[in-house]
């Protein structure tokens, strides 16, 4: 993983509420054991028609969509099953963050473990962001993870919270396993002391 750096991006608005993980990545695409190609399957049933042709009115198919790294989502994004393929597909498409008023708990945890930042904002800020995106599709926002701030197109900054451990992992560019491996020497020393204590008591 690459350390999560501050960035500026356009918003890609998807106002649908209660978007579940089967809509994000349909179950028939879960057989893969790698992340390769999952970005092409993102929102597949909304993105393509029955013949496999792109639907021109769907937001991911609009010109410039691939250049937007922030998905502006509706309430309760990522509900449904716990499939980790959902954040995989979003990251493979190019998203680095998702902004919403709320996320399903398991989706949020899976996202954080895969370098996808879920940003929760108040309802009024959420509505303002959709309004900005409607007025000017090229409007940008800035995300600063270390400071926990989202800067709106009008210059306002709002704070968002991220679990401290998840934030540390994102900023260092590691996942939970990587965090443990960084402490391998400490773990080995603890086990050696523990083993010595057991032998002494015996």
C-alpha positions as CSV (number, residue, x, y, z in Angstrom):
1,X,0.0,0.0,0.0
2,X,1.1,3.6,-0.7
3,X,0.9,6.1,2.2
4,X,-2.3,8.1,2.0
5,X,-1.4,11.7,1.1
6,X,-3.6,14.8,1.0
7,X,-5.2,15.3,-2.4
8,X,-7.6,17.4,-4.4
9,X,-10.2,16.0,-6.7
10,X,-13.5,16.5,-8.5
11,X,-16.6,14.7,-7.1
12,X,-18.5,12.0,-8.9
13,X,-22.1,12.3,-7.6
14,X,-24.2,9.1,-7.1
15,X,-27.1,10.2,-5.0
16,X,-28.8,6.8,-4.6
17,X,-29.5,5.8,-1.0
18,X,-28.9,2.4,0.5
19,X,-26.5,1.2,-2.2
20,X,-25.7,-2.3,-1.2
21,X,-22.5,-4.3,-2.0
22,X,-24.3,-6.4,-4.6
23,X,-25.0,-3.3,-6.6
24,X,-21.4,-2.1,-6.1
25,X,-20.0,-5.5,-7.4
26,X,-22.6,-8.2,-8.3
27,X,-22.1,-11.6,-6.8
28,X,-21.3,-13.3,-10.1
29,X,-18.0,-11.4,-10.2
30,X,-16.8,-12.7,-6.8
31,X,-15.1,-15.8,-8.1
32,X,-11.8,-14.0,-8.8
33,X,-8.9,-14.4,-6.4
34,X,-7.2,-11.2,-7.6
35,X,-8.3,-7.6,-7.7
36,X,-7.4,-7.3,-11.4
37,X,-10.3,-6.1,-13.6
38,X,-12.7,-5.5,-10.7
39,X,-12.8,-1.8,-11.6
40,X,-14.5,-2.8,-14.9
41,X,-17.2,-4.6,-13.0
42,X,-18.0,-1.7,-10.6
43,X,-21.7,-1.0,-10.6
44,X,-22.0,-3.4,-13.5
45,X,-25.8,-3.8,-13.7
46,X,-26.2,0.0,-13.5
47,X,-23.3,0.8,-15.8
48,X,-24.0,-1.6,-18.7
49,X,-27.2,-2.7,-20.5
50,X,-28.2,-6.3,-21.2
51,X,-25.9,-6.5,-24.3
52,X,-22.9,-5.2,-22.3
53,X,-22.9,-1.8,-23.8
54,X,-22.2,1.2,-21.5
55,X,-25.3,3.2,-20.5
56,X,-24.3,6.8,-21.4
57,X,-26.5,8.4,-18.7
58,X,-24.8,6.5,-15.8
59,X,-22.3,8.6,-13.9
60,X,-19.3,6.3,-14.3
61,X,-19.7,6.4,-18.1
62,X,-19.7,10.2,-18.4
63,X,-16.7,12.0,-19.9
64,X,-14.1,12.7,-17.2
65,X,-15.4,10.2,-14.7
66,X,-12.2,8.3,-14.5
67,X,-10.4,11.6,-13.4
68,X,-12.6,11.9,-10.3
69,X,-11.2,10.2,-7.3
70,X,-14.0,11.0,-4.8
71,X,-17.4,9.3,-5.0
72,X,-20.2,11.5,-3.5
73,X,-22.6,8.8,-2.4
74,X,-26.1,8.7,-0.9
75,X,-27.0,7.8,2.7
76,X,-26.1,4.4,4.1
77,X,-23.6,3.5,1.4
78,X,-22.2,-0.1,1.3
79,X,-25.0,-1.9,3.1
80,X,-25.8,-5.6,2.5
81,X,-23.2,-8.4,2.5
82,X,-19.7,-8.1,3.8
83,X,-17.8,-8.7,0.6
84,X,-14.4,-7.1,0.5
85,X,-14.6,-7.1,-3.3
86,X,-16.8,-3.9,-3.0
87,X,-13.9,-1.6,-1.8
88,X,-11.5,-3.5,-4.1
89,X,-13.7,-2.6,-7.1
90,X,-14.0,1.0,-6.1
91,X,-10.2,1.4,-5.6
92,X,-9.5,-0.4,-8.8
93,X,-11.7,2.1,-10.7
94,X,-9.6,4.9,-9.1
95,X,-11.6,6.1,-6.1
96,X,-9.5,7.2,-3.1
97,X,-12.4,8.4,-0.9
98,X,-16.2,8.2,-0.6
99,X,-18.2,11.0,1.0
100,X,-21.6,10.2,2.5
101,X,-23.7,10.9,5.6
102,X,-23.3,7.2,6.7
103,X,-21.7,3.9,5.8
104,X,-22.5,0.3,6.7
105,X,-20.1,-0.7,9.5
106,X,-18.5,-3.7,7.7
107,X,-18.1,-1.8,4.5
108,X,-16.4,1.0,6.3
109,X,-14.0,-1.3,8.0
110,X,-13.2,-3.1,4.7
111,X,-12.7,0.2,3.0
112,X,-10.2,1.4,5.6
113,X,-8.2,-1.8,5.3
114,X,-7.9,-1.3,1.5
115,X,-6.8,2.4,1.4
116,X,-10.3,3.7,0.6
117,X,-11.2,6.6,2.9
118,X,-14.9,6.8,4.0
119,X,-15.7,10.4,4.9
120,X,-18.8,11.1,7.0
121,X,-20.3,14.6,6.7
122,X,-23.4,16.2,8.2
123,X,-26.6,16.2,6.1
124,X,-26.3,19.9,5.2
125,X,-22.8,19.6,4.0
126,X,-23.7,16.5,2.0
127,X,-26.5,18.5,0.3
128,X,-24.2,21.4,-0.4
129,X,-21.7,19.1,-2.1
130,X,-24.4,17.7,-4.4
131,X,-25.4,21.2,-5.2
132,X,-21.8,22.3,-6.0
133,X,-21.4,19.2,-8.2
134,X,-24.7,20.0,-10.1
135,X,-23.7,23.6,-10.7
136,X,-20.1,22.9,-11.7
137,X,-19.0,19.4,-12.5
138,X,-15.4,20.5,-12.4
139,X,-15.6,21.8,-8.9
140,X,-13.0,20.3,-6.6
141,X,-12.7,19.4,-2.9
142,X,-9.6,18.7,-0.9
143,X,-9.1,15.9,1.6
144,X,-6.5,16.1,4.4
145,X,-6.4,12.9,6.3
146,X,-3.9,13.8,8.9
147,X,-5.9,16.9,9.9
148,X,-9.2,15.2,9.3
149,X,-10.6,18.0,7.1
150,X,-12.6,18.2,3.9
151,X,-12.4,21.5,2.1
152,X,-15.5,22.3,0.0
153,X,-15.5,24.1,-3.3
154,X,-16.5,27.4,-1.6
155,X,-13.5,27.2,0.7
156,X,-15.3,26.0,3.8
157,X,-13.6,23.2,5.8
158,X,-15.4,20.6,7.8
159,X,-13.9,18.0,10.1
160,X,-14.4,14.3,9.8
161,X,-13.4,11.5,12.1
162,X,-11.4,8.3,11.3
163,X,-10.5,5.6,13.8
164,X,-7.1,6.4,15.1
165,X,-5.6,3.0,14.3
166,X,-7.0,3.0,10.8
167,X,-5.7,6.5,10.2
168,X,-2.2,5.5,11.3
169,X,-2.3,2.5,8.9
170,X,-3.5,4.7,6.0
171,X,-0.9,7.4,6.6
172,X,1.9,4.8,6.9
173,X,0.7,2.9,3.9
174,X,0.2,-0.4,5.7
175,X,-2.7,-2.8,6.5
176,X,-3.3,-4.4,9.9
177,X,-1.0,-7.3,9.0
178,X,1.7,-4.9,7.9
179,X,1.4,-3.2,11.3
180,X,1.9,-6.5,13.1
181,X,4.9,-7.4,10.9
182,X,6.5,-4.1,11.8
183,X,6.5,-5.3,15.4
184,X,7.8,-8.7,14.7
185,X,11.0,-8.2,16.8
186,X,8.9,-7.0,19.8
187,X,6.6,-10.0,19.5
188,X,9.5,-12.4,19.3
189,X,11.1,-10.8,22.4
190,X,7.8,-11.1,24.3
191,X,7.5,-14.8,23.3
192,X,11.1,-15.5,24.4
193,X,10.4,-13.9,27.8
194,X,7.2,-15.8,28.2
195,X,8.8,-19.1,27.3
196,X,11.6,-18.4,29.8
197,X,9.1,-17.6,32.5
198,X,7.2,-20.9,31.8
199,X,10.5,-22.9,31.9
200,X,11.5,-21.2,35.2
201,X,8.2,-22.1,36.9
202,X,8.5,-25.7,35.6
